[in-house]
Amino acid sequence: MIEIELYDKLLHANHFTILDSYVKANSVLNNSHTALCSVSGGSDSDIMLDIIHRLDESGKVTYYWINTGLEYKATKEHLNELEKKYGIEIVRLKPDKPIPTCVKEYGVPFLSKYVSEQMMRLQKHNFQWEDEPLEVLLQKYPNCKTALQWWCNAYYSPENGIQQMSRFSINRNRFLKEFIIANPPDFPISNKCCEYSKKIPAKHFIKKCGADLEITGIRKAEGGIRSANYKTCCSESKSKGCDTYRPVFWYTDGDKRCYEDFFGVTHSRCYTEYGLKRTGCVGCPFNPRVNDELKIIEQNEPNLYKAAMSLFGKSYEYTAKYQAFVKEMKAKEKEAKKRGLSCSNGNGDTAVQCAV
């Protein structure tokens, strides 16, 4: 229950987003009989935990954390600190398959979860990274429609034929198709790390507890596919068998800072000493700032750095090669514009391979 004194303080301080999140969280918790709260040890998670614990007077919420097999020592220490601070137990769960096992069995992550998923699907069908129209490729690879649509930046249906794709196609990442055609990956790519080390064990725990509510620390401001999948702070998940609630979904970075100052929330050494901007699986290739993160990891947790390089080294190299390719293509594009030259890459976009 939200206390009147707290309500008045937030109202007086004009922290309306925070106040709204408390009112909503209070309502959601009151309508739940078995709630689970997924704790990551990250900064968003810290604020989420503070909100939920302040409102959970009956102590009905169960907190849990999944050890993916590649976690910061500082994160593990922070979990202990959170338990002492709030007088709670955070249940430690093991993954169905830890990250090292996933990489060995399925392949390494590359660029983003969505890109990795589509490339994994294409590799399963022995795709040759061909620059052909969608209708041609569908004849050659009839059981790989979704990934081929991503590759060709187009949809196909018997009713409407071929139509250009507007979102989440390969063109979302500039020059990626051209890069892959010129530099086909010689290693397996996969997004299975997240599935087996996080999603599946969470589903199992929800089922084991008979939970009707899962609480997570996702913020819309994070961006990316994960936050884009959600339109509101609450949703029904048929796959998990329970509702999902995201208390800090609408928080901006400014709201986070206000909350931290107002309630005195502190974060793990990953933030306060290492200087990381995010936490999670160590050295995850999906992190756009992974190169900066690797430097920090090498300095502060050298053993984890060695593990990350051993697991994800091929992905790091391939990503660096792609980034160099993009830089080169942009330079050619700029030069082509100066000369008043352009040519099509076959997807309706301007390319500059001919402007050399």
C-alpha positions in Angstrom: 0.0 0.0 0.0 1.3 3.5 -0.8 1.5 5.6 2.3 -0.2 9.0 2.3 3.0 10.7 3.4 4.9 9.2 0.5 2.2 10.2 -1.9 2.2 13.8 -0.7 6.0 14.0 -0.9 6.1 12.8 -4.5 3.2 15.1 -5.4 4.9 18.1 -3.8 8.2 17.3 -5.6 6.4 17.1 -9.0 7.6 13.5 -9.5 4.4 12.6 -11.4 5.9 9.7 -13.4 7.2 8.1 -10.2 3.9 8.8 -8.4 1.9 7.2 -11.3 4.2 4.1 -11.2 3.5 3.7 -7.5 -0.2 4.0 -7.9 -0.2 1.5 -10.8 2.1 -0.9 -9.0 0.0 -0.9 -5.9 -3.1 -1.8 -8.0 -1.3 -4.6 -9.8 0.1 -6.1 -6.7 -3.3 -6.0 -5.0 -4.8 -8.0 -7.8 -2.1 -10.7 -7.7 -2.0 -13.7 -5.4 1.5 -15.1 -6.5 3.9 -12.6 -7.9 7.5 -13.1 -9.0 10.0 -10.3 -9.4 12.9 -10.9 -11.8 16.0 -9.2 -10.4 19.0 -8.6 -12.6 21.3 -6.5 -10.4 21.2 -3.7 -13.0 20.2 -0.1 -12.4 16.6 -0.4 -13.8 16.1 -3.5 -11.8 17.3 -1.7 -8.6 14.6 0.9 -9.0 11.9 -1.7 -9.8 12.9 -3.7 -6.7 12.7 -0.6 -4.5 9.2 0.2 -5.8 7.9 -3.3 -5.3 9.4 -3.9 -1.9 7.9 -0.6 -0.5 4.5 -1.7 -1.6 4.7 -5.4 -0.7 3.7 -5.1 3.0 2.5 -8.7 3.1 5.8 -10.1 1.7 4.0 -12.1 -1.0 6.4 -11.3 -3.8 9.2 -13.8 -4.5 12.4 -12.4 -5.9 14.7 -14.4 -8.2 17.9 -14.0 -10.3 19.2 -16.3 -13.1 22.9 -17.1 -13.2 23.5 -17.3 -17.0 27.0 -18.6 -16.5 28.6 -15.3 -17.4 28.0 -12.8 -14.7 30.0 -10.1 -13.0 31.4 -10.7 -9.6 30.2 -7.2 -8.7 26.6 -8.2 -9.7 26.7 -11.2 -7.4 28.0 -9.0 -4.6 25.2 -6.5 -5.2 22.6 -9.2 -4.9 23.9 -10.0 -1.4 23.7 -6.3 -0.6 20.1 -6.0 -1.8 19.1 -9.0 0.3 20.6 -7.3 3.4 19.1 -3.9 2.6 15.6 -5.1 2.1 15.6 -8.1 4.3 14.6 -10.4 1.4 15.8 -13.6 -0.2 16.7 -13.5 -3.9 16.3 -17.1 -5.2 19.3 -18.0 -7.4 18.3 -20.0 -10.5 20.4 -22.1 -12.8 19.9 -21.8 -16.6 18.7 -24.7 -18.6 21.9 -24.3 -20.6 24.6 -21.8 -19.5 25.9 -19.4 -22.1 29.2 -21.4 -22.8 27.1 -24.5 -23.6 24.7 -22.5 -25.9 27.6 -21.0 -27.8 29.2 -24.4 -28.3 25.9 -26.1 -29.4 24.2 -23.4 -31.4 26.6 -20.6 -32.3 27.6 -17.1 -31.2 25.4 -13.9 -31.0 26.0 -11.2 -33.6 24.9 -7.6 -33.7 21.3 -8.1 -32.2 18.9 -10.8 -31.1 16.7 -10.3 -34.2 19.6 -10.3 -36.7 21.1 -13.4 -35.0 17.8 -15.2 -35.2 17.3 -14.6 -38.9 20.9 -15.4 -39.8 20.6 -18.6 -37.7 17.5 -19.6 -39.7 19.2 -19.0 -43.0 22.3 -21.0 -42.0 20.1 -23.9 -41.0 18.9 -24.1 -44.6 22.4 -23.8 -46.0 21.7 -20.4 -47.4 24.4 -19.1 -49.7 23.9 -15.4 -49.0 22.5 -14.8 -52.5 21.4 -11.5 -53.8 18.3 -12.7 -55.6 14.7 -11.6 -55.6 12.4 -13.0 -52.9 10.3 -15.0 -55.3 13.5 -16.8 -56.6 14.8 -17.5 -53.1 11.4 -18.8 -51.9 11.6 -21.4 -54.7 15.1 -22.5 -53.7 14.5 -22.3 -49.9 10.7 -23.0 -49.5 10.9 -23.7 -45.7 12.7 -20.4 -44.8 10.1 -17.8 -45.6 10.4 -15.5 -42.5 14.2 -15.2 -42.7 14.2 -14.7 -46.5 11.7 -11.9 -46.1 14.1 -10.3 -43.6 17.0 -10.8 -46.1 15.0 -9.4 -49.0 13.3 -6.5 -47.2 10.0 -7.8 -48.5 6.8 -9.7 -47.6 5.1 -12.3 -49.7 1.5 -13.5 -49.5 -0.5 -15.4 -52.2 -3.1 -12.6 -52.0 -0.9 -9.6 -52.4 2.3 -11.0 -53.8 5.6 -9.2 -53.0 5.4 -6.0 -50.9 8.2 -4.0 -49.4 8.9 -4.4 -45.7 8.8 -1.3 -43.5 10.3 -2.5 -40.2 12.8 -5.0 -38.8 14.3 -5.9 -42.2 18.0 -6.3 -42.9 18.0 -2.7 -44.1 17.5 -1.7 -40.5 21.3 -2.1 -40.2 22.9 -0.1 -43.0 24.9 -2.0 -45.6 24.5 -5.3 -43.6 23.3 -7.3 -46.6 26.2 -6.0 -48.8 28.6 -6.8 -46.1 27.4 -10.4 -45.6 27.4 -11.0 -49.3 31.0 -9.8 -49.5 32.0 -11.5 -46.2 29.9 -14.6 -45.6 30.2 -15.8 -42.0 32.3 -18.9 -41.6 31.0 -19.7 -38.1 27.5 -20.5 -36.8 25.4 -17.5 -35.5 22.6 -17.9 -33.0 20.4 -16.1 -30.5 19.9 -19.1 -28.3 21.9 -17.8 -25.4 19.0 -15.7 -24.1 16.5 -18.4 -24.7 18.2 -21.2 -22.7 20.0 -19.1 -20.1 17.1 -16.7 -19.3 13.7 -17.2 -20.9 13.2 -21.0 -20.4 14.4 -21.1 -16.8 12.1 -18.1 -16.0 9.2 -20.0 -17.5 10.0 -23.1 -15.5 10.1 -21.1 -12.3 6.8 -19.3 -13.0 5.2 -22.7 -13.6 6.7 -24.2 -10.5 5.5 -21.4 -8.3 2.1 -21.2 -10.0 2.6 -17.5 -10.4 0.0 -15.2 -11.9 2.3 -12.2 -12.3 5.9 -11.7 -13.3 7.5 -8.3 -12.6 10.5 -7.1 -14.7 12.6 -4.0 -15.0 12.2 -3.3 -18.8 12.1 0.4 -19.8 10.8 1.6 -23.1 13.6 4.1 -23.2 16.1 1.2 -23.6 15.0 0.9 -27.2 15.6 -2.1 -29.4 13.4 -5.1 -30.2 12.8 -6.1 -26.6 11.2 -2.8 -25.6 9.5 -2.4 -29.0 7.6 -5.6 -28.4 5.6 -3.9 -25.6 3.2 -1.0 -25.9 2.2 -0.7 -22.2 3.5 -1.5 -18.8 1.2 -4.5 -18.5 0.6 -7.4 -20.8 -0.7 -10.9 -20.8 1.8 -13.7 -21.7 0.2 -16.9 -22.9 3.6 -18.5 -23.3 4.5 -17.9 -19.7 1.0 -18.5 -18.4 0.9 -15.3 -16.4 0.7 -11.6 -16.7 3.8 -9.4 -17.0 4.2 -6.0 -15.3 6.9 -3.5 -16.0 6.8 -0.8 -13.2 9.5 1.4 -14.7 8.4 1.0 -18.3 7.7 4.7 -18.8 10.7 6.0 -16.9 13.1 8.3 -18.8 16.7 8.6 -17.8 15.7 11.8 -16.0 13.0 9.9 -14.1 15.6 7.3 -13.0 17.9 10.0 -11.7 15.1 11.6 -9.8 14.1 8.3 -8.2 17.7 7.5 -7.2 18.1 10.9 -5.6 14.7 10.9 -3.9 14.9 7.4 -2.4 18.7 7.1 -2.1 18.9 4.1 -4.4 22.5 3.0 -5.1 23.8 0.5 -7.7 26.4 -2.1 -8.0 30.1 -1.5 -8.4 29.6 -2.2 -12.1 28.3 1.3 -12.3 29.9 3.1 -9.4 33.5 1.8 -9.8 33.8 0.1 -13.2 32.0 2.8 -15.0 29.7 0.5 -17.0 26.5 1.9 -18.6 24.7 -1.4 -18.4 25.1 -4.8 -16.9 24.0 -8.3 -17.9 25.8 -11.1 -19.5 29.5 -10.2 -19.6 30.8 -9.0 -23.0 27.5 -9.7 -24.7 27.9 -9.0 -28.5 24.4 -7.5 -28.6 25.7 -4.5 -26.6 26.4 -1.7 -29.1 29.1 -0.4 -26.7 30.7 -3.8 -26.2 34.2 -2.6 -27.1 34.2 0.0 -24.3 32.8 -2.7 -22.0 35.5 -5.1 -22.8 38.2 -2.6 -21.8 36.4 -2.1 -18.5 36.0 -5.9 -18.0 39.7 -6.5 -18.8 40.7 -4.0 -16.1 38.3 -5.0 -13.4 37.5 -8.6 -13.9 40.2 -10.1 -16.1 39.1 -13.7 -15.8 35.7 -12.8 -17.1 37.4 -10.9 -19.9 39.3 -14.0 -21.0 36.1 -16.0 -20.9 34.2 -13.5 -23.0 37.0 -13.4 -25.6 37.1 -17.1 -25.8 33.3 -17.4 -26.3 32.5 -14.4 -28.4 35.9 -13.7 -30.2 34.6 -14.5 -33.6 31.6 -12.3 -33.2 33.7 -9.4 -32.0 36.0 -9.8 -35.1 33.0 -10.1 -37.5 31.4 -7.0 -35.9 34.6 -5.0 -36.2 34.8 -6.0 -39.9 31.2 -4.9 -40.5 31.8 -1.6 -38.8 34.8 -0.9 -40.9 32.8 -1.9 -44.0 30.0 0.6 -43.1 32.5 3.3 -42.6 34.0 2.6 -46.0 30.6 2.5 -47.7 29.5 5.8 -46.1 32.7 7.4 -47.3 32.0 6.2 -50.8 28.4 7.3 -50.5 29.5 10.8 -49.5 32.0 10.9 -52.4 29.3 9.8 -54.8 27.0 12.5 -53.7 29.7 15.1 -54.3 30.0 13.8 -57.8 26.3 13.6 -58.3 26.4 9.8 -58.7 24.2 7.1 -57.3 23.1 3.6 -58.1 20.5 1.2 -56.7 21.3 -1.9 -54.5 18.2 -3.7 -55.7 16.2 -3.0 -52.6 15.0 0.4 -53.5 17.9 2.0 -51.5 20.8 4.1 -52.7 24.1 2.2 -52.7 27.5 3.3 -53.8 29.4 0.1 -54.9 29.6 1.6 -58.4 30.9 5.0 -57.2 34.6 4.2 -56.7 
